[in-house]
């Protein structure tokens, strides 16, 4: 369990003014939604790779797994991967538009 100050910071960050509404089935919350870009070396050169990522507190969507549909800020996305963060307080969902 992270220290109390980290827990409070995460709670404010994930529900603050930069967060967006998220719904999974009947569960509603707020989370951070981001487009991440990176360069990946495919052997022939660098290729730009973009992905959409949602961050929510761990345990918010206990039934969410690959192919689960989420409503993020009014648009439908499908979960591609569920990746717990290193401290266990936040879960990262890789998503793709439907």
Backbone as CSV, one residue per row, in Angstrom:
resi,resn,N_x,N_y,N_z,CA_x,CA_y,CA_z,C_x,C_y,C_z
1,UNK,0.846,-1.171,0.000,0.000,0.000,0.000,0.894,1.237,0.000
2,UNK,0.637,2.176,-0.930,1.455,3.387,-0.968,1.183,4.284,0.236
3,UNK,2.110,5.193,0.551,1.895,6.114,1.656,0.630,6.951,1.453
4,UNK,0.071,7.457,2.547,-1.178,8.219,2.507,-1.095,9.426,1.582
5,UNK,0.039,10.096,1.556,0.165,11.281,0.702,0.062,10.893,-0.775
6,UNK,0.621,9.751,-1.133,0.536,9.273,-2.517,-0.905,8.901,-2.843
7,UNK,-1.575,8.241,-1.935,-2.978,7.857,-2.142,-3.850,9.091,-2.351
8,UNK,-3.650,10.130,-1.521,-4.436,11.367,-1.675,-4.139,12.047,-3.003
9,UNK,-2.863,12.079,-3.382,-2.481,12.701,-4.650,-3.130,11.971,-5.829
10,UNK,-3.081,10.642,-5.825,-3.688,9.864,-6.905,-5.193,10.109,-6.991
11,UNK,-5.862,10.143,-5.843,-7.309,10.385,-5.828,-7.639,11.736,-6.441
12,UNK,-6.881,12.767,-6.092,-7.135,14.098,-6.665,-6.799,14.141,-8.143
13,UNK,-5.724,13.495,-8.529,-5.306,13.494,-9.922,-6.347,12.801,-10.806
14,UNK,-6.866,11.657,-10.347,-7.791,10.863,-11.156,-9.216,11.408,-11.157
15,UNK,-9.534,12.351,-10.287,-10.888,12.921,-10.259,-10.883,14.425,-10.480
16,UNK,-9.725,14.999,-10.737,-9.595,16.442,-10.883,-10.113,16.970,-12.208
17,UNK,-9.773,18.208,-12.477,-10.303,18.911,-13.648,-9.839,18.328,-14.984
18,UNK,-8.768,17.574,-15.002,-8.296,16.958,-16.250,-8.885,15.570,-16.486
19,UNK,-9.649,15.063,-15.534,-10.230,13.724,-15.673,-11.490,13.775,-16.536
20,UNK,-11.892,12.605,-17.026,-13.084,12.479,-17.864,-14.008,11.417,-17.268
21,UNK,-15.326,11.502,-17.565,-16.232,10.471,-17.066,-16.018,9.146,-17.799
22,UNK,-16.078,8.051,-17.037,-15.880,6.711,-17.593,-16.973,5.806,-17.049
23,UNK,-17.498,4.932,-17.919,-18.531,3.994,-17.502,-18.194,2.611,-18.039
24,UNK,-18.315,1.601,-17.161,-18.134,0.203,-17.536,-19.350,-0.533,-17.000
25,UNK,-20.279,-0.899,-17.880,-21.536,-1.494,-17.427,-22.309,-0.465,-16.633
26,UNK,-22.571,-0.756,-15.362,-23.302,0.186,-14.516,-22.378,0.988,-13.607
27,UNK,-21.070,0.699,-13.651,-20.106,1.385,-12.790,-19.650,2.674,-13.470
28,UNK,-19.772,3.774,-12.742,-19.339,5.080,-13.251,-18.223,5.624,-12.371
29,UNK,-17.253,6.263,-13.005,-16.145,6.881,-12.279,-15.553,7.968,-13.148
30,UNK,-14.422,8.477,-12.749,-13.644,9.415,-13.547,-12.226,8.876,-13.629
31,UNK,-11.536,9.191,-14.713,-10.165,8.745,-14.879,-9.423,9.649,-15.829
32,UNK,-8.146,9.403,-15.971,-7.323,10.167,-16.913,-7.265,9.413,-18.229
33,UNK,-7.521,10.119,-19.313,-7.520,9.531,-20.653,-6.455,10.253,-21.457
34,UNK,-5.574,9.488,-22.092,-4.437,10.090,-22.758,-4.123,9.370,-24.061
35,UNK,-3.577,10.106,-25.011,-3.008,9.527,-26.226,-1.505,9.540,-26.043
36,UNK,-0.880,8.374,-26.089,0.563,8.274,-25.932,1.188,7.953,-27.282
37,UNK,2.307,8.578,-27.557,3.044,8.300,-28.795,4.474,7.944,-28.435
38,UNK,5.034,6.996,-29.171,6.420,6.597,-28.932,7.019,6.102,-30.240
39,UNK,8.334,6.086,-30.281,9.041,5.535,-31.432,9.503,4.131,-31.086
40,UNK,9.195,3.182,-31.975,9.557,1.785,-31.772,10.453,1.361,-32.932
41,UNK,11.553,0.701,-32.615,12.459,0.225,-33.653,11.968,-1.130,-34.152
42,UNK,11.585,-1.202,-35.423,11.074,-2.453,-35.984,12.148,-3.232,-36.744
43,UNK,13.407,-2.850,-36.590,14.495,-3.544,-37.274,14.897,-2.848,-38.561
44,UNK,13.957,-2.187,-39.208,14.252,-1.470,-40.450,14.320,0.034,-40.208
45,UNK,13.994,0.443,-39.011,13.986,1.864,-38.670,12.970,2.119,-37.581
46,UNK,12.849,3.367,-37.215,11.900,3.713,-36.162,10.509,3.967,-36.744
47,UNK,9.510,3.448,-36.043,8.116,3.599,-36.443,7.373,4.273,-35.306
48,UNK,6.548,5.252,-35.646,5.754,5.930,-34.628,4.579,5.030,-34.239
49,UNK,4.390,4.860,-32.934,3.287,4.033,-32.433,2.456,4.881,-31.480
50,UNK,1.171,4.936,-31.729,0.268,5.688,-30.863,-0.714,4.738,-30.208
51,UNK,-1.079,5.048,-28.974,-2.076,4.247,-28.273,-2.866,5.140,-27.335
52,UNK,-4.105,4.755,-27.104,-4.959,5.462,-26.162,-4.936,4.709,-24.843
53,UNK,-4.823,5.460,-23.761,-4.656,4.859,-22.439,-5.600,5.523,-21.445
54,UNK,-6.232,4.692,-20.613,-7.096,5.165,-19.540,-6.481,4.736,-18.214
55,UNK,-6.404,5.665,-17.253,-5.897,5.382,-15.909,-7.039,5.553,-14.915
56,UNK,-7.317,4.522,-14.124,-8.337,4.590,-13.073,-7.794,3.887,-11.827
57,UNK,-8.390,4.175,-10.656,-7.946,3.477,-9.449,-8.135,1.969,-9.594
58,UNK,-7.182,1.203,-9.123,-7.261,-0.257,-9.178,-8.510,-0.742,-8.443
59,UNK,-9.206,-1.685,-9.042,-10.405,-2.247,-8.440,-11.685,-1.549,-8.842
60,UNK,-11.586,-0.453,-9.584,-12.790,0.272,-10.004,-13.647,-0.571,-10.937
61,UNK,-13.014,-1.239,-11.878,-13.716,-2.095,-12.840,-13.230,-3.532,-12.684
62,UNK,-13.686,-4.254,-11.664,-13.155,-5.600,-11.409,-13.446,-6.602,-12.523
63,UNK,-14.475,-6.363,-13.339,-14.811,-7.312,-14.397,-14.228,-6.923,-15.745
64,UNK,-13.580,-5.763,-15.845,-13.024,-5.321,-17.126,-11.816,-6.163,-17.503
65,UNK,-11.829,-6.652,-18.726,-10.726,-7.441,-19.262,-10.661,-7.180,-20.759
66,UNK,-9.829,-7.898,-21.456,-9.698,-7.702,-22.897,-11.066,-7.850,-23.568
67,UNK,-11.365,-6.948,-24.495,-12.606,-6.879,-25.288,-13.805,-6.310,-24.533
68,UNK,-13.640,-5.889,-23.276,-14.718,-5.217,-22.556,-14.894,-3.822,-23.144
69,UNK,-16.138,-3.398,-23.269,-16.403,-2.061,-23.799,-16.556,-1.056,-22.673
70,UNK,-15.942,0.106,-22.869,-16.007,1.205,-21.919,-16.537,2.442,-22.629
71,UNK,-17.304,3.228,-21.921,-17.717,4.533,-22.428,-16.783,5.548,-21.779
72,UNK,-15.953,6.192,-22.590,-14.987,7.163,-22.088,-15.320,8.521,-22.681
73,UNK,-15.759,9.423,-21.828,-16.085,10.793,-22.230,-17.081,10.812,-23.399
74,UNK,-18.058,9.894,-23.360,-19.119,9.871,-24.365,-18.837,9.049,-25.605
75,UNK,-17.663,8.442,-25.715,-17.321,7.603,-26.869,-17.062,6.175,-26.399
76,UNK,-17.323,5.211,-27.290,-17.144,3.804,-26.940,-15.758,3.317,-27.340
77,UNK,-15.092,2.651,-26.404,-13.771,2.069,-26.620,-13.787,0.624,-26.155
78,UNK,-12.872,-0.168,-26.701,-12.741,-1.563,-26.300,-11.376,-1.758,-25.649
79,UNK,-11.361,-2.473,-24.551,-10.111,-2.729,-23.825,-9.250,-3.703,-24.629
80,UNK,-8.011,-3.329,-24.856,-7.046,-4.196,-25.533,-6.144,-4.904,-24.535
81,UNK,-5.845,-4.223,-23.405,-4.994,-4.824,-22.372,-5.238,-4.122,-21.048
82,UNK,-5.129,-4.884,-19.961,-5.239,-4.356,-18.600,-3.858,-4.479,-17.963
83,UNK,-3.269,-3.341,-17.588,-1.900,-3.334,-17.098,-1.822,-2.620,-15.752
84,UNK,-1.754,-3.367,-14.644,-1.603,-2.728,-13.337,-0.287,-1.949,-13.286
85,UNK,-0.329,-0.791,-12.641,0.876,0.029,-12.491,1.728,-0.549,-11.369
86,UNK,2.981,-0.134,-11.309,3.941,-0.736,-10.385,3.571,-0.611,-8.916
87,UNK,2.848,0.432,-8.512,2.516,0.580,-7.094,1.200,-0.093,-6.717
88,UNK,0.451,-0.546,-7.696,-0.794,-1.251,-7.435,-1.997,-0.372,-7.161
89,UNK,-1.829,0.942,-7.095,-2.937,1.837,-6.791,-3.708,2.267,-8.044
90,UNK,-3.060,2.176,-9.194,-3.658,2.615,-10.461,-3.561,1.486,-11.470
91,UNK,-4.625,1.345,-12.281,-4.589,0.374,-13.377,-4.653,1.136,-14.690
92,UNK,-3.863,0.684,-15.640,-3.754,1.298,-16.956,-4.471,0.387,-17.949
93,UNK,-5.412,0.957,-18.688,-6.147,0.210,-19.707,-5.736,0.737,-21.079
94,UNK,-5.207,-0.132,-21.928,-4.978,0.225,-23.317,-6.298,0.017,-24.040
95,UNK,-6.789,1.038,-24.734,-8.098,0.959,-25.361,-8.019,1.375,-26.827
96,UNK,-9.022,0.952,-27.590,-9.123,1.320,-28.997,-10.562,1.706,-29.283
97,UNK,-10.778,2.702,-30.153,-12.146,3.093,-30.471,-12.889,1.975,-31.181
98,UNK,-14.184,1.922,-30.940,-15.025,0.890,-31.570,-15.706,1.502,-32.776
